[in-house]
Each structure stands twice: as C-alpha cells, then as structure tokens.
Amino acid sequence: MYYIRYAFLGVLAICLITVALANRELVVLSLLPGPLAELLGVSVSVTLPLFAVIYAAIAAGLLIGFFWEWLREGKHRAEASRRRREVRQLEREVRRVKGERDKDKDEVLALLDDGAPNR
C-alpha cells in the first residue's frame, strides 16, 4: 500500500513540475478591471509566473471547499456531540443503578454479575 501511495505522489510531483516548467511566463494579476480600478482609485496588481497563479487558484479552491464542507457538516457534528452527551449520561445512570442493585451483595458476587452476559 505504501508503494502505491509513493507512486501516486511521485506521478503527481512530476505532473506539477511539468506544468510549472511549461508555464513560466510572467503574467500581470490585477485585483480589479482597469476602468473599475480607475473609478475607485485602487490599482493593485502583481506580476507572477503563470504556474504560481494556477497553483494559488487550486489551493484557494481546496480551502474554500474544505470550509464549505465544514459548514455543511456542522449539523452532523452537533448531533454526534448530543449523542455523546446522552451516552455519557446513560453510562452514569447504569453505574448508579448497578451500584444500588449490588449494595447488599457480596463484592465477589457483584463482580461476577458484572461479567455475566445479559439474558
């Protein structure tokens, strides 16, 4: 299994390096289109290699997707948390009931009852 993982990572690295070498040209990345930048008086632009823009867009897409899924799965996390609290409460109640049941029994018999399967 490790060989498959390393082979996949190697192929992925080769693909990323190939894309980077094929897209080394410099491009101007602007925050706003020209007329809108002139209207607002904000002209922010940076010159980067094209592969850096591509990789940054992929990374931004992944981060947005992870955040979106985290928000979407919030109801599932809340339900799991509620169920964990309920299980802890029921476990405490079972321990309390067993303690009340076994308070007059011999300690050895109480231990044997705890290990016996429920019928």
C-alpha positions as CSV (number, residue, x, y, z in Angstrom):
1,M,0.0,0.0,0.0
2,Y,2.9,2.4,0.8
3,Y,4.3,1.8,-2.7
4,I,1.0,2.8,-4.3
5,R,0.9,6.0,-2.2
6,Y,4.5,6.9,-3.0
7,A,4.0,6.1,-6.7
8,F,0.9,8.4,-6.8
9,L,2.8,11.2,-5.0
10,G,5.7,10.8,-7.5
11,V,3.4,11.0,-10.5
12,L,1.7,14.0,-9.0
13,A,5.0,15.7,-8.4
14,I,6.1,15.1,-11.9
15,C,2.9,16.5,-13.3
16,L,3.1,19.6,-11.1
17,I,6.8,20.2,-12.1
18,T,5.9,19.7,-15.8
19,V,3.1,22.3,-15.5
20,A,5.4,24.7,-13.8
21,L,8.1,24.3,-16.4
22,A,5.6,24.8,-19.2
23,N,4.0,27.9,-17.7
24,R,6.9,30.1,-16.6
25,E,5.8,33.2,-18.5
26,L,5.1,36.2,-16.3
27,V,1.5,37.4,-16.2
28,V,0.0,40.5,-14.5
29,L,-2.6,39.7,-11.9
30,S,-4.9,42.6,-11.2
31,L,-7.4,42.9,-8.3
32,L,-9.9,45.0,-10.3
33,P,-10.6,45.5,-14.0
34,G,-8.9,48.7,-15.5
35,P,-12.0,51.0,-15.7
36,L,-13.2,50.0,-12.2
37,A,-9.8,50.4,-10.7
38,E,-9.6,54.0,-12.2
39,L,-13.1,54.8,-10.9
40,L,-12.3,53.7,-7.3
41,G,-8.7,54.9,-7.4
42,V,-7.4,51.5,-6.4
43,S,-4.9,49.9,-8.7
44,V,-3.5,46.7,-7.2
45,S,-1.6,44.4,-9.5
46,V,1.3,42.0,-9.2
47,T,3.4,40.2,-11.8
48,L,3.8,36.4,-11.2
49,P,4.7,33.3,-13.2
50,L,1.5,31.7,-14.6
51,F,2.1,28.4,-12.7
52,A,2.0,30.3,-9.4
53,V,-1.4,31.7,-10.3
54,I,-2.6,28.3,-11.3
55,Y,-1.3,26.7,-8.1
56,A,-2.7,29.5,-6.0
57,A,-6.1,29.1,-7.6
58,I,-6.1,25.3,-6.9
59,A,-5.1,25.9,-3.3
60,A,-7.8,28.6,-2.8
61,G,-10.4,26.3,-4.3
62,L,-9.4,23.5,-2.0
63,L,-9.5,25.8,1.1
64,I,-12.9,27.1,0.1
65,G,-14.2,23.6,-0.5
66,F,-12.9,22.4,2.9
67,F,-14.5,25.4,4.7
68,W,-17.8,24.8,2.8
69,E,-17.9,21.2,3.8
70,W,-17.0,22.1,7.4
71,L,-20.0,24.4,7.5
72,R,-22.3,21.9,5.8
73,E,-21.4,19.1,8.2
74,G,-22.0,21.3,11.3
75,K,-25.4,19.7,11.9
76,H,-23.8,16.2,11.9
77,R,-21.1,17.3,14.4
78,A,-23.8,18.8,16.6
79,E,-25.9,15.6,16.5
80,A,-22.8,13.5,17.3
81,S,-22.0,15.7,20.3
82,R,-25.5,15.5,21.6
83,R,-25.4,11.7,21.3
84,R,-22.1,11.5,23.1
85,R,-23.5,13.5,26.0
86,E,-26.5,11.2,26.0
87,V,-24.3,8.1,26.1
88,R,-22.2,9.5,29.0
89,Q,-25.4,10.3,30.9
90,L,-26.8,6.8,30.3
91,E,-23.5,5.2,31.4
92,R,-23.6,7.2,34.6
93,E,-27.1,6.1,35.2
94,V,-26.2,2.4,34.6
95,R,-23.3,2.7,37.0
96,R,-25.7,4.2,39.6
97,V,-28.4,1.6,39.1
98,K,-25.8,-1.2,39.3
99,G,-24.4,0.3,42.5
100,E,-27.8,0.4,44.1
101,R,-28.5,-3.2,42.9
102,D,-25.3,-4.5,44.3
103,K,-25.0,-2.6,47.5
104,D,-26.2,-5.5,49.7
105,K,-24.4,-8.2,47.7
106,D,-21.0,-9.7,48.4
107,E,-18.3,-8.0,46.4
108,V,-17.3,-11.2,44.6
109,L,-20.8,-11.9,43.6
110,A,-21.3,-8.3,42.3
111,L,-18.1,-8.7,40.2
112,L,-19.4,-12.0,38.8
113,D,-22.7,-10.4,37.9
114,D,-20.9,-7.6,36.1
115,G,-19.0,-10.1,33.9
116,A,-22.1,-12.3,33.2
117,P,-23.7,-11.8,29.8
118,N,-27.1,-10.2,29.8
119,R,-30.0,-12.6,29.3
